[in-house]
C-alpha cells in the first residue's frame, strides 16, 4: 500500500499569473509548453484557487487548434507528476547561480 503523496505548492500571485499568461499566449510554443508542464504540478499539488484556475485554463488549451498544445494540456490534466520529479527539477545545478 503506497501512502498518498502530500505536498502543496503555493506560487506568489504574480508568478502564477505569469505562468498562466505564458501558457495561454506566449508567442513561442516551447514557452507555452514549459508553462503547461508547470501547471501540471499546480493542478495536482497546488492550493485550491490556483488549482481550479489551472484546470480551467488547461481544459481550454486542450481544445486548441495547435494539436501539440492540446495534447500537452490533456496530458497535464490526466497525469500526476511525481514529487521526485519536482525535487529533481528544483535541485541547484552547477553554474545556475
N, C-alpha and C positions, 0 to 999 in steps of 0.2 A: 504494500500500500504506500503510495507516494503522498507525501504531505504537500498540500497545495502551496504554491509559491505565493508569498505575501510581500508585496512591495507596493509602494505608492510613489509615483513620480509627480512632482509638482514643478511646473515651469513658471517663472515670473510671467505675468500677463503680457508684457511687451515682447518677450521671447516667443511665447505661444502664438501671439498674433503674427509675428514674423514668419513662423513656420507655416501657419495656416495660409498666409498670403503667398508664400513661396510655393506651397503645394497646389494652390489653385491657379496661379497666374505667372509664375516665373517664366521668362521668355525662353530659357534653356531647359529642355526636358530633363537633363541629368540633375538639375537642382530641384525640379519638381519631384523626381523620383526619390531623391535624398530626403526631402520633406515628408513624402508619403511614408517612407521607411521609418522616419522618426515618429510620425503619427501612429504607426502600428504599436509602438510602445505606450503611447498615451491612451489608445483605445483599450489596451489590456491592463495597464498599471496606473493610469492617471487618476487625478481627482475627478469627481463625478461631473462637474461642469465642463472641464476640459475634455473629458472622455466623451460626453454626449455631443459636444461641438465637433470633435474629431470624427466621430461616427457619421454625423450628418454630412460633413464635407466628403469623407471617403465614399459614402453612398452616392453622392452627386458625381464625384470623379469616376466611380465605377460605370457610369453611363456615358463617359466621354467618347467622342468620335476617335480620339487617339487610343488605339487598342492597347498600346503599351501602358499608358496611364491607367486605362480602365482595368486591365488585368492586374496591375500592381495595386490599385486601390482595393480590388476584390480580395487579393491575397492578404493585404494588410488587415482587412476586416476579419478574415477567417482563420488566420494562423497566428497563434500566440507566440511571440518571440520569447526565448528563454532568458532568464536573468543572467546566466553565464555569458550570453552574447552581449548583453548590456554592459557587464563588467569589463569584458574584453574590449569593447568599443571605447570605453571611457578610460582605459589604462593610459597613463602618460607614456609617451614613446620618446626615445632619444631624438633631440632636435625639435621637439614640439614647442618648447618654450624658450 
